[in-house]
């Protein structure tokens, strides 16, 4: 799910007020994320106070802790890029009963769990992280921008060859 989509799903509006969003976007831009990146937000028990974000990038997984309002200071965010070879992921588990799904997944010691539609989102996010750790480019790896007519030509060409192109591997990282 894209960052812009999370804004409409926030449990409380103050968690995504304009000052917080500007701060989050600035930090993500500095760490190499797209303008509207694929991400997961763990709202926690008090989303009006703090929450945690995971944003996959080509370089690694951004883990950002957002404090919505620090008294006397305003919003605060602290973030880091965890290189893919250092990212700690647990297993993706599903329990099904009567047409309902419950999914549990662990990323960097944070348990993500949800039912039905949320479960589908968690499962898709987990699969993207598994692919990235395995060195396969995911949906979050945006292609470089092109200008003018080249964009249309490239789009037509890429649609025609997309099925025949194997998955790209991310560059190897040192330890």
DRENVOSE-192169 format. One record per residue: x, y, z of N, C-alpha, C in turn; residue number from 1. Coordinates in steps of 0.001 Angstrom, whole numbers. Layout:
rec n_xx X n_yy Y n_zz Z ca_xx X ca_yy Y ca_zz Z c_xx X c_yy Y c_zz Z n NUM
...
This chain:
rec n_xx 846 n_yy -1165 n_zz 0 ca_xx 0 ca_yy 0 ca_zz 0 c_xx 900 c_yy 1240 c_zz 0 n 1
rec n_xx 540 n_yy 2191 n_zz -788 ca_xx 1315 ca_yy 3429 ca_zz -913 c_xx 1091 c_yy 4346 c_zz 291 n 2
rec n_xx 2054 n_yy 5212 n_zz 557 ca_xx 1970 ca_yy 6151 ca_zz 1675 c_xx 709 c_yy 7003 c_zz 1587 n 3
rec n_xx 367 n_yy 7459 n_zz 395 ca_xx -828 ca_yy 8298 ca_zz 231 c_xx -2109 c_yy 7546 c_zz 602 n 4
rec n_xx -2132 n_yy 6238 n_zz 404 ca_xx -3300 ca_yy 5441 ca_zz 771 c_xx -3441 c_yy 5311 c_zz 2282 n 5
rec n_xx -2311 n_yy 5311 n_zz 2991 ca_xx -2355 ca_yy 5207 ca_zz 4454 c_xx -3002 c_yy 6442 c_zz 5070 n 6
rec n_xx -2881 n_yy 7572 n_zz 4418 ca_xx -3455 ca_yy 8811 ca_zz 4965 c_xx -4957 c_yy 8688 c_zz 5147 n 7
rec n_xx -5619 n_yy 8006 n_zz 4229 ca_xx -7070 ca_yy 7849 ca_zz 4338 c_xx -7458 c_yy 6762 c_zz 5331 n 8
rec n_xx -6516 n_yy 5885 n_zz 5686 ca_xx -6809 ca_yy 4781 ca_zz 6605 c_xx -6317 c_yy 5030 c_zz 8026 n 9
rec n_xx -5783 n_yy 6192 n_zz 8274 ca_xx -5254 ca_yy 6499 ca_zz 9613 c_xx -6373 c_yy 6411 c_zz 10654 n 10
rec n_xx -6108 n_yy 5778 n_zz 11794 ca_xx -7141 ca_yy 5654 ca_zz 12814 c_xx -7526 c_yy 6993 c_zz 13439 n 11
rec n_xx -6605 n_yy 7942 n_zz 13453 ca_xx -6895 ca_yy 9302 ca_zz 13930 c_xx -6257 c_yy 10288 c_zz 12959 n 12
rec n_xx -6948 n_yy 11349 n_zz 12651 ca_xx -6471 ca_yy 12309 ca_zz 11651 c_xx -5212 c_yy 13052 c_zz 12092 n 13
rec n_xx -5035 n_yy 13281 n_zz 13390 ca_xx -3848 ca_yy 14012 ca_zz 13828 c_xx -2552 c_yy 13235 c_zz 13571 n 14
rec n_xx -2652 n_yy 11914 n_zz 13372 ca_xx -1466 ca_yy 11109 ca_zz 13066 c_xx -900 c_yy 11439 c_zz 11692 n 15
rec n_xx -1737 n_yy 11988 n_zz 10810 ca_xx -1289 ca_yy 12332 ca_zz 9459 c_xx -1602 c_yy 13795 c_zz 9151 n 16
rec n_xx -1449 n_yy 14654 n_zz 10156 ca_xx -1678 ca_yy 16081 ca_zz 9899 c_xx -572 c_yy 16612 c_zz 8981 n 17
rec n_xx -770 n_yy 17759 n_zz 8350 ca_xx 198 ca_yy 18253 ca_zz 7350 c_xx 1630 c_yy 18380 c_zz 7861 n 18
rec n_xx 1828 n_yy 18776 n_zz 9119 ca_xx 3192 ca_yy 18897 ca_zz 9651 c_xx 3862 c_yy 17535 c_zz 9745 n 19
rec n_xx 3119 n_yy 16529 n_zz 10191 ca_xx 3672 ca_yy 15178 ca_zz 10321 c_xx 3995 c_yy 14615 c_zz 8938 n 20
rec n_xx 3072 n_yy 14765 n_zz 8000 ca_xx 3279 ca_yy 14242 ca_zz 6647 c_xx 4491 c_yy 14898 c_zz 5989 n 21
rec n_xx 4647 n_yy 16192 n_zz 6135 ca_xx 5797 ca_yy 16894 ca_zz 5564 c_xx 7104 c_yy 16373 c_zz 6157 n 22
rec n_xx 7110 n_yy 16152 n_zz 7456 ca_xx 8299 ca_yy 15634 ca_zz 8132 c_xx 8634 c_yy 14228 c_zz 7644 n 23
rec n_xx 7621 n_yy 13360 n_zz 7568 ca_xx 7823 ca_yy 11978 ca_zz 7124 c_xx 8329 c_yy 11953 c_zz 5688 n 24
rec n_xx 7699 n_yy 12717 n_zz 4800 ca_xx 8124 ca_yy 12733 ca_zz 3395 c_xx 9553 c_yy 13254 c_zz 3239 n 25
rec n_xx 9922 n_yy 14253 n_zz 4022 ca_xx 11284 ca_yy 14789 ca_zz 3963 c_xx 12303 c_yy 13738 c_zz 4398 n 26
rec n_xx 12016 n_yy 13047 n_zz 5487 ca_xx 12930 ca_yy 12012 ca_zz 5974 c_xx 13046 c_yy 10872 c_zz 4971 n 27
rec n_xx 11912 n_yy 10440 n_zz 4413 ca_xx 11941 ca_yy 9357 ca_zz 3428 c_xx 12714 c_yy 9756 c_zz 2176 n 28
rec n_xx 12541 n_yy 10993 n_zz 1735 ca_xx 13264 ca_yy 11494 ca_zz 574 c_xx 14772 c_yy 11483 c_zz 839 n 29
rec n_xx 15162 n_yy 11913 n_zz 2026 ca_xx 16578 ca_yy 11934 ca_zz 2390 c_xx 17183 c_yy 10537 c_zz 2383 n 30
rec n_xx 16395 n_yy 9535 n_zz 2778 ca_xx 16897 ca_yy 8161 ca_zz 2852 c_xx 16726 c_yy 7373 c_zz 1553 n 31
rec n_xx 16213 n_yy 8029 n_zz 504 ca_xx 16181 ca_yy 7400 ca_zz -811 c_xx 14883 c_yy 6732 c_zz -1202 n 32
rec n_xx 13788 n_yy 7019 n_zz -510 ca_xx 12497 ca_yy 6427 ca_zz -883 c_xx 11861 c_yy 7225 c_zz -2012 n 33
rec n_xx 10921 n_yy 6603 n_zz -2703 ca_xx 10161 ca_yy 7284 ca_zz -3754 c_xx 9291 c_yy 8370 c_zz -3138 n 34
rec n_xx 8699 n_yy 9199 n_zz -3979 ca_xx 7823 ca_yy 10277 ca_zz -3503 c_xx 6575 c_yy 9722 c_zz -2814 n 35
rec n_xx 6022 n_yy 8637 n_zz -3319 ca_xx 4855 ca_yy 7981 ca_zz -2717 c_xx 5183 c_yy 6492 c_zz -2593 n 36
rec n_xx 6012 n_yy 6141 n_zz -1605 ca_xx 6547 ca_yy 4776 ca_zz -1559 c_xx 5543 c_yy 3742 c_zz -1066 n 37
rec n_xx 5803 n_yy 2515 n_zz -1444 ca_xx 5114 ca_yy 1373 ca_zz -872 c_xx 5591 c_yy 1281 c_zz 574 n 38
rec n_xx 4686 n_yy 1051 n_zz 1519 ca_xx 5106 ca_yy 999 ca_zz 2918 c_xx 4078 c_yy 267 c_zz 3763 n 39
rec n_xx 4446 n_yy 20 n_zz 5022 ca_xx 3516 ca_yy -524 ca_zz 5999 c_xx 3635 c_yy 320 c_zz 7254 n 40
rec n_xx 2494 n_yy 678 n_zz 7823 ca_xx 2491 ca_yy 1457 ca_zz 9059 c_xx 1879 c_yy 618 c_zz 10161 n 41
rec n_xx 2635 n_yy 449 n_zz 11245 ca_xx 2144 ca_yy -234 ca_zz 12444 c_xx 1669 c_yy 868 c_zz 13391 n 42
rec n_xx 360 n_yy 1073 n_zz 13455 ca_xx -192 ca_yy 2193 ca_zz 14219 c_xx 7 c_yy 2021 c_zz 15721 n 43
rec n_xx 11 n_yy 816 n_zz 16224 ca_xx 191 ca_yy 600 ca_zz 17655 c_xx -1041 c_yy 999 c_zz 18457 n 44
rec n_xx -863 n_yy 1107 n_zz 19764 ca_xx -1975 ca_yy 1408 ca_zz 20672 c_xx -2349 c_yy 2877 c_zz 20706 n 45
rec n_xx -1401 n_yy 3758 n_zz 20426 ca_xx -1657 ca_yy 5196 ca_zz 20502 c_xx -1178 c_yy 5910 c_zz 19228 n 46
rec n_xx -1899 n_yy 5742 n_zz 18123 ca_xx -1452 ca_yy 6370 ca_zz 16871 c_xx -1476 c_yy 7898 c_zz 16909 n 47
rec n_xx -2202 n_yy 8477 n_zz 17845 ca_xx -2195 ca_yy 9940 ca_zz 17961 c_xx -923 c_yy 10422 c_zz 18647 n 48
rec n_xx -140 n_yy 9480 n_zz 19211 ca_xx 1106 ca_yy 9825 ca_zz 19903 c_xx 2324 c_yy 9371 c_zz 19097 n 49
rec n_xx 2323 n_yy 8102 n_zz 18643 ca_xx 3478 ca_yy 7554 ca_zz 17911 c_xx 3056 c_yy 6351 c_zz 17090 n 50
rec n_xx 3855 n_yy 6085 n_zz 16038 ca_xx 3662 ca_yy 4891 ca_zz 15218 c_xx 4966 c_yy 4557 c_zz 14515 n 51
rec n_xx 5005 n_yy 3373 n_zz 13899 ca_xx 6212 ca_yy 2863 ca_zz 13255 c_xx 5925 c_yy 2589 c_zz 11792 n 52
rec n_xx 6864 n_yy 2950 n_zz 10927 ca_xx 6731 ca_yy 2738 ca_zz 9488 c_xx 7860 c_yy 1846 c_zz 8971 n 53
rec n_xx 7522 n_yy 993 n_zz 8008 ca_xx 8507 ca_yy 216 ca_zz 7271 c_xx 8358 c_yy 585 c_zz 5799 n 54
rec n_xx 9472 n_yy 985 n_zz 5171 ca_xx 9446 ca_yy 1407 ca_zz 3770 c_xx 10581 c_yy 695 c_zz 3035 n 55
rec n_xx 10255 n_yy -268 n_zz 2163 ca_xx 11306 ca_yy -930 ca_zz 1399 c_xx 11820 c_yy -28 c_zz 270 n 56
rec n_xx 13128 n_yy -8 n_zz 112 ca_xx 13771 ca_yy 723 ca_zz -979 c_xx 14779 c_yy -206 c_zz -1632 n 57
rec n_xx 15377 n_yy 221 n_zz -2696 ca_xx 16389 ca_yy -595 ca_zz -3354 c_xx 17575 c_yy -831 c_zz -2419 n 58
rec n_xx 17931 n_yy 148 n_zz -1612 ca_xx 19085 ca_yy 49 ca_zz -720 c_xx 18843 c_yy -794 c_zz 516 n 59
rec n_xx 17608 n_yy -846 n_zz 982 ca_xx 17302 ca_yy -1588 ca_zz 2196 c_xx 15935 c_yy -1196 c_zz 2720 n 60
rec n_xx 15661 n_yy -1616 n_zz 3940 ca_xx 14372 ca_yy -1348 ca_zz 4567 c_xx 14497 c_yy -137 c_zz 5484 n 61
rec n_xx 13698 n_yy 893 n_zz 5213 ca_xx 13680 ca_yy 2057 ca_zz 6096 c_xx 12742 c_yy 1743 c_zz 7253 n 62
rec n_xx 13241 n_yy 1916 n_zz 8458 ca_xx 12426 ca_yy 1776 ca_zz 9666 c_xx 12347 c_yy 3165 c_zz 10291 n 63
rec n_xx 11132 n_yy 3706 n_zz 10374 ca_xx 10953 ca_yy 5063 ca_zz 10877 c_xx 9978 c_yy 5067 c_zz 12046 n 64
rec n_xx 10413 n_yy 5673 n_zz 13121 ca_xx 9564 ca_yy 5879 ca_zz 14285 c_xx 9092 c_yy 7328 c_zz 14249 n 65
rec n_xx 7772 n_yy 7518 n_zz 14288 ca_xx 7185 ca_yy 8853 ca_zz 14185 c_xx 6521 c_yy 9211 c_zz 15503 n 66
rec n_xx 6924 n_yy 10343 n_zz 16068 ca_xx 6245 ca_yy 10909 ca_zz 17242 c_xx 5402 c_yy 12061 c_zz 16719 n 67
rec n_xx 4097 n_yy 11963 n_zz 16902 ca_xx 3174 ca_yy 12919 ca_zz 16311 c_xx 3331 c_yy 14314 c_zz 16891 n 68
rec n_xx 3490 n_yy 14407 n_zz 18195 ca_xx 3618 ca_yy 15729 ca_zz 18812 c_xx 4470 c_yy 15642 c_zz 20064 n 69
rec n_xx 5669 n_yy 16176 n_zz 19980 ca_xx 6551 ca_yy 16270 ca_zz 21138 c_xx 6285 c_yy 17640 c_zz 21763 n 70
rec n_xx 5914 n_yy 17686 n_zz 23042 ca_xx 5586 ca_yy 18979 ca_zz 23664 c_xx 6691 c_yy 20016 c_zz 23481 n 71
rec n_xx 6298 n_yy 21177 n_zz 22973 ca_xx 7231 ca_yy 22274 ca_zz 22761 c_xx 8060 c_yy 22169 c_zz 21496 n 72
rec n_xx 7960 n_yy 21045 n_zz 20775 ca_xx 8786 ca_yy 20846 ca_zz 19580 c_xx 7997 c_yy 20539 c_zz 18319 n 73
rec n_xx 6842 n_yy 19927 n_zz 18435 ca_xx 6095 ca_yy 19488 ca_zz 17264 c_xx 6429 c_yy 18050 c_zz 16925 n 74
rec n_xx 6143 n_yy 17603 n_zz 15703 ca_xx 6395 ca_yy 16208 ca_zz 15332 c_xx 7887 c_yy 15900 c_zz 15215 n 75
rec n_xx 8209 n_yy 14633 n_zz 15424 ca_xx 9598 ca_yy 14175 ca_zz 15341 c_xx 9620 c_yy 12800 c_zz 14685 n 76
rec n_xx 10627 n_yy 12555 n_zz 13878 ca_xx 10803 ca_yy 11246 ca_zz 13250 c_xx 12268 c_yy 10855 c_zz 13336 n 77
rec n_xx 12492 n_yy 9593 n_zz 13634 ca_xx 13853 ca_yy 9063 ca_zz 13567 c_xx 13795 c_yy 7819 c_zz 12690 n 78
rec n_xx 14765 n_yy 7699 n_zz 11803 ca_xx 14719 ca_yy 6616 ca_zz 10828 c_xx 16119 c_yy 6112 c_zz 10518 n 79
rec n_xx 16147 n_yy 4907 n_zz 9996 ca_xx 17410 ca_yy 4314 ca_zz 9548 c_xx 17118 c_yy 3397 c_zz 8380 n 80
rec n_xx 18132 n_yy 3195 n_zz 7549 ca_xx 18038 ca_yy 2226 ca_zz 6459 c_xx 18771 c_yy 977 c_zz 6913 n 81
rec n_xx 18050 n_yy -121 n_zz 6952 ca_xx 18643 ca_yy -1401 ca_zz 7318 c_xx 18942 c_yy -2128 c_zz 6013 n 82
rec n_xx 20211 n_yy -2396 n_zz 5755 ca_xx 20611 ca_yy -3058 ca_zz 4518 c_xx 19922 c_yy -4413 c_zz 4420 n 83
rec n_xx 19595 n_yy -4842 n_zz 3198 ca_xx 18819 ca_yy -6061 ca_zz 3014 c_xx 19471 c_yy -7282 c_zz 3638 n 84
rec n_xx 20788 n_yy -7355 n_zz 3626 ca_xx 21436 ca_yy -8530 ca_zz 4216 c_xx 21384 c_yy -8524 c_zz 5744 n 85
rec n_xx 20908 n_yy -7437 n_zz 6356 ca_xx 20789 ca_yy -7328 ca_zz 7809 c_xx 19337 c_yy -7342 c_zz 8301 n 86
rec n_xx 18388 n_yy -7261 n_zz 7374 ca_xx 16973 ca_yy -7229 ca_zz 7753 c_xx 16569 c_yy -8563 c_zz 8364 n 87
rec n_xx 15870 n_yy -8505 n_zz 9494 ca_xx 15410 ca_yy -9706 ca_zz 10185 c_xx 13914 c_yy -9879 c_zz 9952 n 88
rec n_xx 13577 n_yy -10976 n_zz 9296 ca_xx 12181 ca_yy -11279 ca_zz 9002 c_xx 11808 c_yy -12614 c_zz 9607 n 89
rec n_xx 10579 n_yy -12704 n_zz 10107 ca_xx 10049 ca_yy -13972 ca_zz 10606 c_xx 9255 c_yy -14654 c_zz 9516 n 90
rec n_xx 8578 n_yy -15711 n_zz 9907 ca_xx 7764 ca_yy -16410 ca_zz 8917 c_xx 6416 c_yy -15718 c_zz 8738 n 91
rec n_xx 5837 n_yy -15973 n_zz 7597 ca_xx 4502 ca_yy -15473 ca_zz 7271 c_xx 3541 c_yy -16614 c_zz 7564 n 92
rec n_xx 2619 n_yy -16407 n_zz 8502 ca_xx 1688 ca_yy -17463 ca_zz 8905 c_xx 258 c_yy -17029 c_zz 8637 n 93
rec n_xx -570 n_yy -17997 n_zz 8256 ca_xx -1980 ca_yy -17709 ca_zz 8001 c_xx -2842 c_yy -18752 c_zz 8701 n 94
rec n_xx -3939 n_yy -18292 n_zz 9237 ca_xx -4944 ca_yy -19169 ca_zz 9817 c_xx -6260 c_yy -18826 c_zz 9133 n 95
rec n_xx -6970 n_yy -19841 n_zz 8662 ca_xx -8225 ca_yy -19602 ca_zz 7950 c_xx -9350 c_yy -20371 c_zz 8618 n 96
rec n_xx -10519 n_yy -19715 n_zz 8658 ca_xx -11703 ca_yy -20364 ca_zz 9208 c_xx -12940 c_yy -19657 c_zz 8689 n 97
rec n_xx -13848 n_yy -20396 n_zz 8114 ca_xx -15121 ca_yy -19846 ca_zz 7673 c_xx -15005 c_yy -18676 c_zz 6713 n 98
rec n_xx -14038 n_yy -18711 n_zz 5815 ca_xx -13886 ca_yy -17633 ca_zz 4848 c_xx -13106 c_yy -16434 c_zz 5361 n 99
rec n_xx -12639 n_yy -16483 n_zz 6602 ca_xx -11840 ca_yy -15391 ca_zz 7162 c_xx -10381 c_yy -15813 c_zz 7233 n 100
rec n_xx -9504 n_yy -14814 n_zz 7107 ca_xx -8068 ca_yy -15055 ca_zz 7140 c_xx -7434 c_yy -14228 c_zz 8251 n 101
rec n_xx -6527 n_yy -14823 n_zz 8981 ca_xx -5728 ca_yy -14112 ca_zz 9969 c_xx -4271 c_yy -14349 c_zz 9621 n 102
rec n_xx -3545 n_yy -13277 n_zz 9357 ca_xx -2142 ca_yy -13371 ca_zz 8960 c_xx -1272 c_yy -12737 c_zz 10030 n 103
rec n_xx -127 n_yy -13371 n_zz 10283 ca_xx 871 ca_yy -12843 ca_zz 11213 c_xx 2228 c_yy -12891 c_zz 10536 n 104
rec n_xx 2986 n_yy -11818 n_zz 10701 ca_xx 4313 ca_yy -11705 ca_zz 10096 c_xx 5167 c_yy -10841 c_zz 11017 n 105
rec n_xx 6450 n_yy -11137 n_zz 11078 ca_xx 7339 ca_yy -10361 ca_zz 11925 c_xx 8457 c_yy -9752 c_zz 11094 n 106
rec n_xx 8633 n_yy -8426 n_zz 11240 ca_xx 9707 ca_yy -7698 ca_zz 10555 c_xx 10424 c_yy -6847 c_zz 11589 n 107
rec n_xx 11712 n_yy -7058 n_zz 11717 ca_xx 12524 ca_yy -6288 ca_zz 12660 c_xx 11888 c_yy -6251 c_zz 14058 n 108
rec n_xx 11501 n_yy -7409 n_zz 14568 ca_xx 10939 ca_yy -7606 ca_zz 15904 c_xx 9561 c_yy -6962 c_zz 16083 n 109
rec n_xx 8965 n_yy -6452 n_zz 15023 ca_xx 7620 ca_yy -5870 ca_zz 15083 c_xx 6643 c_yy -6891 c_zz 14500 n 110
rec n_xx 5652 n_yy -7293 n_zz 15274 ca_xx 4668 ca_yy -8256 ca_zz 14798 c_xx 3567 c_yy -7507 c_zz 14060 n 111
rec n_xx 3346 n_yy -7907 n_zz 12821 ca_xx 2267 ca_yy -7358 ca_zz 12009 c_xx 1203 c_yy -8441 c_zz 11914 n 112
rec n_xx -15 n_yy -8143 n_zz 12327 ca_xx -1087 ca_yy -9129 ca_zz 12216 c_xx -2376 c_yy -8431 c_zz 11844 n 113
rec n_xx -3224 n_yy -9146 n_zz 11140 ca_xx -4492 ca_yy -8577 ca_zz 10724 c_xx -5385 c_yy -9632 c_zz 10115 n 114
rec n_xx -6652 n_yy -9274 n_zz 9955 ca_xx -7640 ca_yy -10192 ca_zz 9420 c_xx -8168 c_yy -9688 c_zz 8080 n 115
rec n_xx -8550 n_yy -10629 n_zz 7240 ca_xx -9209 ca_yy -10403 ca_zz 5959 c_xx -8453 c_yy -9403 c_zz 5072 n 116
rec n_xx -9007 n_yy -8221 n_zz 4782 ca_xx -8346 ca_yy -7278 ca_zz 3867 c_xx -6989 c_yy -6832 c_zz 4403 n 117
rec n_xx -6893 n_yy -6598 n_zz 5704 ca_xx -5602 ca_yy -6227 ca_zz 6297 c_xx -4622 c_yy -7378 c_zz 6154 n 118
rec n_xx -5120 n_yy -8609 n_zz 6315 ca_xx -4270 ca_yy -9795 ca_zz 6160 c_xx -3691 c_yy -9873 c_zz 4751 n 119
rec n_xx -4513 n_yy -9554 n_zz 3763 ca_xx -4030 ca_yy -9568 ca_zz 2375 c_xx -2914 c_yy -8551 c_zz 2182 n 120
rec n_xx -3067 n_yy -7363 n_zz 2770 ca_xx -2040 ca_yy -6332 ca_zz 2675 c_xx -744 c_yy -6747 c_zz 3344 n 121
rec n_xx -854 n_yy -7344 n_zz 4521 ca_xx 341 ca_yy -7812 ca_zz 5239 c_xx 1041 c_yy -8897 c_zz 4435 n 122
rec n_xx 278 n_yy -9833 n_zz 3888 ca_xx 874 ca_yy -10916 ca_zz 3103 c_xx 1606 c_yy -10370 c_zz 1872 n 123
rec n_xx 1006 n_yy -9411 n_zz 1188 ca_xx 1657 ca_yy -8818 ca_zz 11 c_xx 2929 c_yy -8080 c_zz 415 n 124
rec n_xx 2881 n_yy -7350 n_zz 1526 ca_xx 4054 ca_yy -6626 ca_zz 2009 c_xx 5162 c_yy -7617 c_zz 2390 n 125
rec n_xx 4799 n_yy -8693 n_zz 3076 ca_xx 5782 ca_yy -9714 ca_zz 3456 c_xx 6431 c_yy -10333 c_zz 2229 n 126
rec n_xx 5633 n_yy -10637 n_zz 1208 ca_xx 6181 ca_yy -11227 ca_zz -14 c_xx 7169 c_yy -10272 c_zz -689 n 127
rec n_xx 6859 n_yy -8973 n_zz -674 ca_xx 7782 ca_yy -7978 ca_zz -1252 c_xx 9086 c_yy -7943 c_zz -465 n 128
rec n_xx 9000 n_yy -8024 n_zz 867 ca_xx 10217 ca_yy -8031 ca_zz 1683 c_xx 11024 c_yy -9311 c_zz 1456 n 129
rec n_xx 10352 n_yy -10458 n_zz 1373 ca_xx 11059 ca_yy -11714 ca_zz 1082 c_xx 11799 c_yy -11619 c_zz -250 n 130
rec n_xx 11137 n_yy -11070 n_zz -1259 ca_xx 11759 ca_yy -10924 ca_zz -2578 c_xx 12991 c_yy -10029 c_zz -2499 n 131
rec n_xx 12883 n_yy -8937 n_zz -1760 ca_xx 14009 ca_yy -8005 ca_zz -1641 c_xx 15185 c_yy -8647 c_zz -917 n 132
rec n_xx 14916 n_yy -9370 n_zz 144 ca_xx 15990 ca_yy -10038 ca_zz 885 c_xx 16666 c_yy -11092 c_zz 19 n 133
rec n_xx 15873 n_yy -11733 n_zz -848 ca_xx 16417 ca_yy -12738 ca_zz -1766 c_xx 17149 c_yy -12125 c_zz -2952 n 134
rec n_xx 17103 n_yy -10794 n_zz -3073 ca_xx 17814 ca_yy -10123 ca_zz -4158 c_xx 16987 c_yy -9898 c_zz -5403 n 135
rec n_xx 15678 n_yy -10086 n_zz -5321 ca_xx 14800 ca_yy -9837 ca_zz -6472 c_xx 14155 c_yy -8472 c_zz -6303 n 136
rec n_xx 14192 n_yy -7670 n_zz -7357 ca_xx 13579 ca_yy -6341 ca_zz -7303 c_xx 12080 c_yy -6490 c_zz -7096 n 137
rec n_xx 11512 n_yy -5670 n_zz -6231 ca_xx 10075 ca_yy -5724 ca_zz -5963 c_xx 9350 c_yy -4554 c_zz -6580 n 138
rec n_xx 8095 n_yy -4421 n_zz -6248 ca_xx 7253 ca_yy -3346 ca_zz -6778 c_xx 7729 c_yy -1976 c_zz -6316 n 139
rec n_xx 8485 n_yy -1932 n_zz -5226 ca_xx 8956 ca_yy -655 ca_zz -4695 c_xx 10144 c_yy -106 c_zz -5463 n 140
rec n_xx 10769 n_yy -923 n_zz -6306 ca_xx 11931 ca_yy -475 ca_zz -7073 c_xx 11442 c_yy 196 c_zz -8350 n 141
rec n_xx 11267 n_yy 1496 n_zz -8297 ca_xx 10748 ca_yy 2243 ca_zz -9443 c_xx 11812 c_yy 2368 c_zz -10523 n 142
rec n_xx 11421 n_yy 2244 n_zz -11792 ca_xx 12392 ca_yy 2422 ca_zz -12870 c_xx 12793 c_yy 3884 c_zz -12979 n 143
rec n_xx 13974 n_yy 4175 n_zz -13517 ca_xx 14383 ca_yy 5562 ca_zz -13676 c_xx 13427 c_yy 6303 c_zz -14604 n 144
rec n_xx 13214 n_yy 7587 n_zz -14333 ca_xx 12290 ca_yy 8402 ca_zz -15133 c_xx 12900 c_yy 8698 c_zz -16498 n 145
rec n_xx 12033 n_yy 8745 n_zz -17516 ca_xx 12449 ca_yy 9110 ca_zz -18863 c_xx 11619 c_yy 10301 c_zz -19305 n 146
rec n_xx 12082 n_yy 11009 n_zz -20299 ca_xx 11379 ca_yy 12217 ca_zz -20732 c_xx 10719 c_yy 12026 c_zz -22093 n 147
rec n_xx 9658 n_yy 12814 n_zz -22327 ca_xx 9033 ca_yy 12935 ca_zz -23636 c_xx 8490 c_yy 11662 c_zz -24224 n 148
rec n_xx 8689 n_yy 11493 n_zz -25543 ca_xx 8146 ca_yy 10346 ca_zz -26265 c_xx 8802 c_yy 9047 c_zz -25850 n 149
rec n_xx 9976 n_yy 9130 n_zz -25304 ca_xx 10669 ca_yy 7917 ca_zz -24882 c_xx 9866 c_yy 7154 c_zz -23840 n 150
rec n_xx 9084 n_yy 7872 n_zz -23024 ca_xx 8266 ca_yy 7221 ca_zz -22001 c_xx 7225 c_yy 6332 c_zz -22655 n 151
rec n_xx 6511 n_yy 6863 n_zz -23685 ca_xx 5491 ca_yy 6076 ca_zz -24367 c_xx 6103 c_yy 4885 c_zz -25082 n 152
rec n_xx 7223 n_yy 5092 n_zz -25741 ca_xx 7882 ca_yy 4005 ca_zz -26456 c_xx 8359 c_yy 2940 c_zz -25484 n 153
rec n_xx 8919 n_yy 3378 n_zz -24360 ca_xx 9413 ca_yy 2431 ca_zz -23368 c_xx 8262 c_yy 1655 c_zz -22750 n 154
rec n_xx 7134 n_yy 2314 n_zz -22492 ca_xx 5978 ca_yy 1641 ca_zz -21910 c_xx 5448 c_yy 577 c_zz -22861 n 155
rec n_xx 5377 n_yy 894 n_zz -24148 ca_xx 4888 ca_yy -63 ca_zz -25134 c_xx 5841 c_yy -1238 c_zz -25230 n 156
rec n_xx 7127 n_yy -968 n_zz -25279 ca_xx 8134 ca_yy -2016 ca_zz -25375 c_xx 8134 c_yy -2877 c_zz -24123 n 157
rec n_xx 8046 n_yy -2240 n_zz -22943 ca_xx 8107 ca_yy -3016 ca_zz -21705 c_xx 6888 c_yy -3902 c_zz -21540 n 158
rec n_xx 5711 n_yy -3454 n_zz -21997 ca_xx 4518 ca_yy -4296 ca_zz -21917 c_xx 4686 c_yy -5537 c_zz -22797 n 159
rec n_xx 5289 n_yy -5342 n_zz -23950 ca_xx 5450 ca_yy -6455 ca_zz -24882 c_xx 6461 c_yy -7472 c_zz -24388 n 160
rec n_xx 7480 n_yy -7026 n_zz -23659 ca_xx 8542 ca_yy -7935 ca_zz -23226 c_xx 8483 c_yy -8281 c_zz -21752 n 161
rec n_xx 7512 n_yy -7757 n_zz -21012 ca_xx 7461 ca_yy -7957 ca_zz -19563 c_xx 7359 c_yy -9426 c_zz -19193 n 162
rec n_xx 6600 n_yy -10191 n_zz -19951 ca_xx 6403 ca_yy -11599 ca_zz -19609 c_xx 7656 c_yy -12422 c_zz -19864 n 163
rec n_xx 8506 n_yy -12002 n_zz -20777 ca_xx 9701 ca_yy -12763 ca_zz -21111 c_xx 10915 c_yy -12346 c_zz -20305 n 164
rec n_xx 10820 n_yy -11247 n_zz -19559 ca_xx 11969 ca_yy -10728 ca_zz -18826 c_xx 12056 c_yy -11373 c_zz -17453 n 165
rec n_xx 13198 n_yy -11984 n_zz -17094 ca_xx 13328 ca_yy -12562 ca_zz -15747 c_xx 13434 c_yy -11470 c_zz -14704 n 166
rec n_xx 13180 n_yy -11832 n_zz -13438 ca_xx 13250 ca_yy -10867 ca_zz -12343 c_xx 14659 c_yy -10311 c_zz -12229 n 167
rec n_xx 14769 n_yy -9006 n_zz -11984 ca_xx 16069 ca_yy -8367 ca_zz -11823 c_xx 16618 c_yy -8670 c_zz -10435 n 168
rec n_xx 17913 n_yy -8766 n_zz -10344 ca_xx 18549 ca_yy -8985 ca_zz -9045 c_xx 19072 c_yy -7659 c_zz -8556 n 169
rec n_xx 18929 n_yy -7425 n_zz -7269 ca_xx 19488 ca_yy -6227 ca_zz -6665 c_xx 20992 c_yy -6383 c_zz -6577 n 170
rec n_xx 21742 n_yy -5271 n_zz -6581 ca_xx 23193 ca_yy -5385 ca_zz -6472 c_xx 23586 c_yy -6013 c_zz -5151 n 171
rec n_xx 24674 n_yy -6776 n_zz -5187 ca_xx 25184 ca_yy -7398 ca_zz -3966 c_xx 25707 c_yy -6342 c_zz -3018 n 172
rec n_xx 25521 n_yy -6557 n_zz -1733 ca_xx 26009 ca_yy -5609 ca_zz -736 c_xx 27092 c_yy -6261 c_zz 97 n 173
rec n_xx 28004 n_yy -5457 n_zz 539 ca_xx 29074 ca_yy -5965 ca_zz 1398 c_xx 28594 c_yy -6097 c_zz 2827 n 174
rec n_xx 29291 n_yy -6902 n_zz 3602 ca_xx 28893 ca_yy -7081 ca_zz 5008 c_xx 29805 c_yy -6345 c_zz 5927 n 175
